[in-house]
């Protein structure tokens, strides 16, 4: 619930920025589906055109890493078994606040996670109790602002994986996964 968010400015930004208000954070429930080894979150406007077997095999430890062209080599660490969050970014949204592409938003309509109740609890507690957000300084003063959804799931996941869980996320090549027309 929105009224549980302790930071007033974050609570206000969540209410008026982006498409869905606090409901956008329900995407975090993907982490609770622990009866499945992998969860693919897709918005209803996403169409899967090819198999994602190589990604799944890498996540499940059945192959050492993804082929190099499957992930953003100059931006992301090589995919390993330690990674539990695979995503693409909304580069066409860019950011009015920075040219640092590592602060651009996660594409909230497609991401893949290894479900983990501890991670779900950490992400939700951090959101409700610890983090702050302002339009000018972004998440806890670390940026990740200036684009659609910056105060919601897109900015939050970009921020939290960069600053609190480095090495646990892999940015996928958006020409292979979640290709969007700019």
LOGUMAR-24622 format. One line per field, with one value per residue: x, y, z of N, C-alpha, C in turn; residue number from 1. Coordinates in steps of 0.02 Angstrom, whole numbers. Example, Ala and Ser with C-alpha at 12.3 -4.5 7.8 and 13.67 -1.06 7.14 Angstrom:
REM residues 2
nc1: 660 | 642
nc2: -284 | -112
nc3: 390 | 354
cac1: 615 | 684
cac2: -225 | -53
cac3: 390 | 357
cc1: 660 | 645
cc2: -165 | 2
cc3: 390 | 394
vopa: 1 | 2
//
This chain:
REM residues 182
nc1: 41 | 22 | 23 | 107 | 236 | 371 | 448 | 400 | 412 | 442 | 326 | 233 | 284 | 271 | 135 | 98 | 179 | 220 | 130 | 45 | 43 | 68 | 38 | 122 | 230 | 191 | 247 | 358 | 316 | 350 | 465 | 418 | 372 | 421 | 406 | 441 | 587 | 631 | 564 | 479 | 438 | 314 | 237 | 70 | 80 | 185 | 266 | 326 | 446 | 548 | 636 | 696 | 791 | 934 | 959 | 884 | 950 | 1076 | 1044 | 1001 | 1116 | 1157 | 1233 | 1386 | 1392 | 1302 | 1297 | 1411 | 1349 | 1223 | 1212 | 1244 | 1396 | 1490 | 1435 | 1377 | 1416 | 1488 | 1365 | 1329 | 1311 | 1282 | 1203 | 1039 | 944 | 889 | 879 | 818 | 851 | 766 | 817 | 771 | 693 | 785 | 867 | 833 | 914 | 1043 | 1184 | 1233 | 1214 | 1197 | 1111 | 990 | 819 | 758 | 676 | 517 | 422 | 474 | 567 | 678 | 686 | 764 | 665 | 653 | 624 | 689 | 754 | 642 | 585 | 688 | 692 | 562 | 556 | 661 | 611 | 495 | 540 | 673 | 722 | 734 | 664 | 682 | 634 | 738 | 859 | 843 | 844 | 877 | 971 | 1059 | 1038 | 962 | 845 | 734 | 664 | 526 | 435 | 535 | 522 | 460 | 446 | 538 | 645 | 676 | 720 | 831 | 912 | 925 | 987 | 1107 | 1168 | 1151 | 1151 | 1261 | 1331 | 1237 | 1147 | 1108 | 1121 | 1030 | 1048 | 956 | 920 | 900 | 826 | 672 | 654 | 622 | 533 | 607
nc2: -59 | 112 | 207 | 149 | 177 | 258 | 375 | 535 | 612 | 513 | 435 | 527 | 546 | 418 | 411 | 501 | 491 | 400 | 254 | 177 | 202 | 150 | 19 | -25 | -81 | -209 | -298 | -346 | -459 | -567 | -620 | -699 | -819 | -952 | -1087 | -1107 | -1118 | -1013 | -856 | -768 | -607 | -527 | -391 | -363 | -323 | -384 | -495 | -656 | -712 | -801 | -943 | -945 | -1027 | -1031 | -928 | -974 | -1096 | -1049 | -977 | -1082 | -1151 | -1245 | -1214 | -1126 | -987 | -856 | -839 | -717 | -612 | -603 | -524 | -362 | -325 | -220 | -153 | -232 | -358 | -521 | -649 | -752 | -892 | -831 | -723 | -657 | -581 | -532 | -420 | -289 | -122 | 37 | 119 | 207 | 294 | 366 | 486 | 637 | 687 | 633 | 567 | 447 | 288 | 179 | 219 | 228 | 177 | 15 | -93 | -109 | -198 | -320 | -437 | -556 | -668 | -759 | -832 | -784 | -776 | -706 | -605 | -539 | -491 | -405 | -312 | -256 | -208 | -116 | -25 | 22 | 65 | 118 | 188 | 344 | 469 | 595 | 708 | 782 | 728 | 591 | 417 | 397 | 499 | 458 | 469 | 400 | 451 | 564 | 506 | 416 | 328 | 331 | 350 | 236 | 59 | 44 | 137 | 105 | -33 | -21 | 66 | -5 | -127 | -83 | -10 | -82 | -219 | -260 | -353 | -452 | -438 | -444 | -360 | -384 | -403 | -294 | -308 | -439 | -487 | -427 | -329 | -168 | -41 | 109
nc3: 0 | -37 | 68 | 159 | 125 | 189 | 159 | 120 | 0 | -94 | -83 | -135 | -266 | -321 | -330 | -432 | -544 | -690 | -750 | -667 | -531 | -362 | -388 | -487 | -425 | -393 | -475 | -413 | -349 | -425 | -372 | -270 | -315 | -282 | -309 | -436 | -537 | -616 | -659 | -781 | -806 | -894 | -973 | -1036 | -1167 | -1230 | -1340 | -1365 | -1474 | -1501 | -1435 | -1266 | -1216 | -1202 | -1112 | -999 | -975 | -938 | -822 | -742 | -722 | -815 | -920 | -944 | -974 | -1057 | -1237 | -1302 | -1378 | -1325 | -1213 | -1140 | -1165 | -1146 | -1043 | -943 | -820 | -857 | -881 | -744 | -631 | -512 | -538 | -525 | -583 | -735 | -869 | -980 | -1039 | -1051 | -1168 | -1266 | -1194 | -1124 | -1017 | -939 | -845 | -840 | -931 | -905 | -941 | -859 | -765 | -825 | -845 | -800 | -912 | -877 | -925 | -958 | -878 | -800 | -667 | -532 | -421 | -249 | -85 | 18 | -52 | -105 | 14 | 58 | -49 | -43 | 91 | 89 | -5 | 61 | 189 | 188 | 74 | -17 | -127 | -246 | -375 | -428 | -374 | -378 | -333 | -167 | -176 | -274 | -409 | -556 | -618 | -708 | -816 | -890 | -770 | -675 | -537 | -504 | -531 | -638 | -617 | -485 | -483 | -568 | -493 | -367 | -397 | -452 | -347 | -226 | -249 | -334 | -470 | -467 | -566 | -740 | -888 | -1028 | -1207 | -1296 | -1427 | -1447 | -1338 | -1290 | -1391 | -1446 | -1535 | -1575
cac1: 0 | 60 | 30 | 159 | 301 | 386 | 473 | 344 | 422 | 435 | 255 | 200 | 307 | 242 | 64 | 83 | 225 | 214 | 63 | 1 | 51 | 101 | 24 | 178 | 276 | 168 | 291 | 405 | 289 | 384 | 514 | 385 | 349 | 478 | 393 | 469 | 658 | 639 | 502 | 483 | 384 | 297 | 175 | 24 | 95 | 247 | 258 | 387 | 454 | 599 | 650 | 744 | 825 | 1003 | 954 | 862 | 1004 | 1128 | 1018 | 995 | 1183 | 1167 | 1286 | 1429 | 1374 | 1266 | 1341 | 1428 | 1303 | 1159 | 1212 | 1278 | 1464 | 1525 | 1398 | 1359 | 1463 | 1468 | 1314 | 1354 | 1259 | 1266 | 1154 | 970 | 900 | 907 | 835 | 839 | 839 | 727 | 862 | 735 | 667 | 843 | 859 | 845 | 957 | 1111 | 1203 | 1258 | 1163 | 1185 | 1056 | 928 | 772 | 745 | 614 | 473 | 377 | 508 | 627 | 680 | 715 | 762 | 626 | 690 | 584 | 732 | 763 | 578 | 579 | 737 | 670 | 502 | 573 | 702 | 566 | 448 | 570 | 740 | 740 | 703 | 664 | 662 | 639 | 803 | 916 | 828 | 839 | 925 | 1023 | 1106 | 1016 | 908 | 788 | 729 | 632 | 461 | 438 | 595 | 503 | 425 | 486 | 592 | 700 | 694 | 762 | 894 | 949 | 940 | 1036 | 1172 | 1198 | 1146 | 1161 | 1303 | 1352 | 1181 | 1103 | 1138 | 1083 | 1026 | 1048 | 887 | 906 | 881 | 774 | 632 | 667 | 569 | 543 | 623
cac2: 0 | 173 | 241 | 117 | 206 | 307 | 437 | 573 | 630 | 451 | 418 | 573 | 533 | 355 | 422 | 543 | 480 | 333 | 235 | 136 | 217 | 100 | -47 | -45 | -121 | -278 | -339 | -378 | -524 | -619 | -650 | -743 | -880 | -996 | -1155 | -1107 | -1100 | -951 | -821 | -716 | -558 | -496 | -353 | -393 | -301 | -416 | -556 | -696 | -735 | -854 | -978 | -915 | -1084 | -1016 | -889 | -1017 | -1144 | -1013 | -962 | -1144 | -1181 | -1298 | -1190 | -1081 | -917 | -842 | -817 | -646 | -565 | -603 | -477 | -299 | -338 | -160 | -123 | -280 | -412 | -584 | -686 | -807 | -923 | -786 | -672 | -679 | -532 | -519 | -366 | -241 | -52 | 81 | 170 | 259 | 342 | 405 | 521 | 709 | 706 | 606 | 528 | 383 | 240 | 131 | 245 | 226 | 131 | -54 | -99 | -142 | -245 | -383 | -455 | -627 | -674 | -821 | -815 | -787 | -740 | -659 | -547 | -504 | -455 | -350 | -261 | -221 | -170 | -60 | 22 | 51 | 92 | 147 | 229 | 409 | 486 | 662 | 714 | 810 | 686 | 521 | 368 | 406 | 545 | 424 | 475 | 356 | 495 | 600 | 467 | 386 | 273 | 335 | 343 | 173 | -3 | 52 | 170 | 70 | -92 | 3 | 92 | -52 | -177 | -51 | 15 | -127 | -288 | -263 | -421 | -499 | -422 | -446 | -324 | -422 | -367 | -279 | -328 | -510 | -493 | -368 | -279 | -118 | 8 | 176
cac3: 0 | -44 | 131 | 198 | 106 | 241 | 132 | 94 | -71 | -133 | -83 | -181 | -334 | -343 | -343 | -490 | -600 | -719 | -772 | -625 | -461 | -321 | -416 | -529 | -384 | -385 | -515 | -367 | -328 | -464 | -327 | -221 | -348 | -269 | -334 | -503 | -535 | -653 | -675 | -832 | -801 | -958 | -977 | -1084 | -1235 | -1250 | -1379 | -1369 | -1542 | -1505 | -1373 | -1220 | -1185 | -1183 | -1051 | -945 | -960 | -901 | -755 | -704 | -715 | -863 | -965 | -906 | -985 | -1119 | -1291 | -1292 | -1410 | -1290 | -1157 | -1155 | -1141 | -1124 | -988 | -891 | -806 | -890 | -844 | -704 | -590 | -457 | -559 | -515 | -614 | -804 | -889 | -1032 | -1020 | -1095 | -1195 | -1303 | -1145 | -1102 | -954 | -944 | -789 | -845 | -990 | -879 | -960 | -805 | -724 | -863 | -814 | -820 | -949 | -830 | -957 | -968 | -840 | -781 | -600 | -494 | -362 | -186 | -35 | 53 | -96 | -106 | 77 | 57 | -97 | -19 | 151 | 68 | -37 | 109 | 249 | 186 | 16 | -29 | -198 | -268 | -447 | -445 | -354 | -390 | -278 | -112 | -197 | -319 | -479 | -581 | -624 | -771 | -869 | -873 | -722 | -633 | -466 | -496 | -537 | -686 | -584 | -423 | -497 | -595 | -436 | -313 | -420 | -461 | -285 | -169 | -269 | -395 | -487 | -467 | -622 | -807 | -939 | -1090 | -1270 | -1314 | -1496 | -1443 | -1288 | -1279 | -1443 | -1450 | -1588 | -1547
cc1: 44 | 71 | 82 | 228 | 316 | 410 | 417 | 352 | 417 | 362 | 217 | 219 | 277 | 169 | 51 | 127 | 219 | 141 | 17 | 7 | 86 | 90 | 81 | 227 | 252 | 209 | 344 | 380 | 319 | 435 | 483 | 365 | 403 | 466 | 419 | 543 | 672 | 570 | 517 | 424 | 375 | 235 | 132 | 37 | 161 | 231 | 325 | 391 | 503 | 607 | 701 | 784 | 895 | 1004 | 935 | 917 | 1060 | 1105 | 1014 | 1063 | 1196 | 1215 | 1323 | 1409 | 1334 | 1316 | 1352 | 1379 | 1235 | 1156 | 1254 | 1348 | 1499 | 1492 | 1390 | 1415 | 1442 | 1415 | 1344 | 1296 | 1240 | 1215 | 1083 | 919 | 928 | 856 | 860 | 823 | 796 | 772 | 826 | 703 | 722 | 830 | 874 | 895 | 1029 | 1122 | 1231 | 1204 | 1150 | 1131 | 990 | 884 | 772 | 680 | 567 | 426 | 408 | 568 | 621 | 715 | 718 | 724 | 664 | 652 | 626 | 742 | 699 | 571 | 627 | 714 | 610 | 517 | 614 | 658 | 523 | 483 | 633 | 752 | 702 | 705 | 644 | 672 | 709 | 860 | 904 | 825 | 896 | 985 | 1073 | 1087 | 961 | 843 | 787 | 699 | 566 | 470 | 498 | 579 | 466 | 473 | 546 | 654 | 724 | 739 | 830 | 940 | 971 | 991 | 1104 | 1206 | 1197 | 1159 | 1204 | 1326 | 1296 | 1132 | 1142 | 1092 | 1087 | 1027 | 977 | 870 | 886 | 823 | 738 | 648 | 608 | 585 | 554 | 586
cc2: 62 | 208 | 209 | 144 | 264 | 374 | 475 | 589 | 569 | 432 | 462 | 558 | 469 | 366 | 457 | 531 | 409 | 316 | 211 | 151 | 161 | 29 | -71 | -90 | -192 | -325 | -373 | -446 | -581 | -655 | -700 | -811 | -934 | -1069 | -1162 | -1086 | -1033 | -921 | -767 | -670 | -526 | -453 | -382 | -372 | -330 | -481 | -592 | -726 | -793 | -885 | -938 | -969 | -1068 | -975 | -933 | -1067 | -1111 | -999 | -1025 | -1180 | -1238 | -1278 | -1136 | -1007 | -912 | -827 | -741 | -597 | -561 | -551 | -417 | -301 | -277 | -128 | -170 | -330 | -475 | -620 | -746 | -837 | -879 | -733 | -700 | -631 | -516 | -470 | -331 | -171 | -17 | 136 | 225 | 311 | 391 | 436 | 594 | 731 | 683 | 572 | 460 | 330 | 187 | 156 | 247 | 170 | 61 | -54 | -141 | -194 | -313 | -387 | -527 | -631 | -747 | -803 | -828 | -745 | -690 | -596 | -506 | -462 | -395 | -294 | -222 | -181 | -109 | -5 | 59 | 89 | 133 | 198 | 295 | 421 | 559 | 666 | 738 | 762 | 611 | 480 | 379 | 449 | 517 | 429 | 426 | 395 | 527 | 561 | 439 | 327 | 276 | 325 | 277 | 115 | 5 | 83 | 133 | 11 | -72 | 27 | 37 | -105 | -145 | -36 | -34 | -201 | -293 | -335 | -472 | -487 | -424 | -409 | -363 | -376 | -356 | -293 | -401 | -521 | -426 | -312 | -232 | -69 | 76 | 230
cc3: 0 | 23 | 177 | 182 | 153 | 214 | 96 | 20 | -116 | -139 | -133 | -253 | -363 | -364 | -410 | -550 | -625 | -731 | -716 | -550 | -424 | -348 | -461 | -490 | -372 | -427 | -472 | -343 | -368 | -419 | -278 | -251 | -343 | -291 | -406 | -500 | -568 | -665 | -727 | -821 | -869 | -948 | -1033 | -1156 | -1261 | -1286 | -1381 | -1439 | -1550 | -1436 | -1330 | -1184 | -1162 | -1118 | -992 | -925 | -921 | -829 | -711 | -696 | -763 | -919 | -927 | -913 | -1049 | -1174 | -1285 | -1322 | -1375 | -1233 | -1175 | -1126 | -1114 | -1064 | -929 | -880 | -843 | -848 | -807 | -665 | -530 | -474 | -550 | -546 | -684 | -833 | -952 | -1006 | -1072 | -1121 | -1233 | -1257 | -1124 | -1033 | -966 | -892 | -796 | -912 | -969 | -890 | -906 | -757 | -761 | -834 | -843 | -859 | -907 | -859 | -971 | -921 | -817 | -714 | -578 | -430 | -297 | -135 | 5 | 12 | -100 | -43 | 80 | 11 | -71 | 45 | 134 | 38 | 15 | 165 | 240 | 131 | 15 | -105 | -205 | -343 | -467 | -432 | -362 | -326 | -228 | -133 | -247 | -392 | -495 | -583 | -693 | -829 | -843 | -825 | -675 | -559 | -453 | -509 | -584 | -653 | -522 | -436 | -526 | -538 | -388 | -335 | -432 | -395 | -226 | -186 | -333 | -407 | -488 | -524 | -688 | -855 | -1004 | -1151 | -1292 | -1387 | -1500 | -1396 | -1282 | -1329 | -1448 | -1506 | -1555 | -1586
vopa: 1 | 2 | 3 | 4 | 5 | 6 | 7 | 8 | 9 | 10 | 11 | 12 | 13 | 14 | 15 | 16 | 17 | 18 | 19 | 20 | 21 | 22 | 23 | 24 | 25 | 26 | 27 | 28 | 29 | 30 | 31 | 32 | 33 | 34 | 35 | 36 | 37 | 38 | 39 | 40 | 41 | 42 | 43 | 44 | 45 | 46 | 47 | 48 | 49 | 50 | 51 | 52 | 53 | 54 | 55 | 56 | 57 | 58 | 59 | 60 | 61 | 62 | 63 | 64 | 65 | 66 | 67 | 68 | 69 | 70 | 71 | 72 | 73 | 74 | 75 | 76 | 77 | 78 | 79 | 80 | 81 | 82 | 83 | 84 | 85 | 86 | 87 | 88 | 89 | 90 | 91 | 92 | 93 | 94 | 95 | 96 | 97 | 98 | 99 | 100 | 101 | 102 | 103 | 104 | 105 | 106 | 107 | 108 | 109 | 110 | 111 | 112 | 113 | 114 | 115 | 116 | 117 | 118 | 119 | 120 | 121 | 122 | 123 | 124 | 125 | 126 | 127 | 128 | 129 | 130 | 131 | 132 | 133 | 134 | 135 | 136 | 137 | 138 | 139 | 140 | 141 | 142 | 143 | 144 | 145 | 146 | 147 | 148 | 149 | 150 | 151 | 152 | 153 | 154 | 155 | 156 | 157 | 158 | 159 | 160 | 161 | 162 | 163 | 164 | 165 | 166 | 167 | 168 | 169 | 170 | 171 | 172 | 173 | 174 | 175 | 176 | 177 | 178 | 179 | 180 | 181 | 182
//
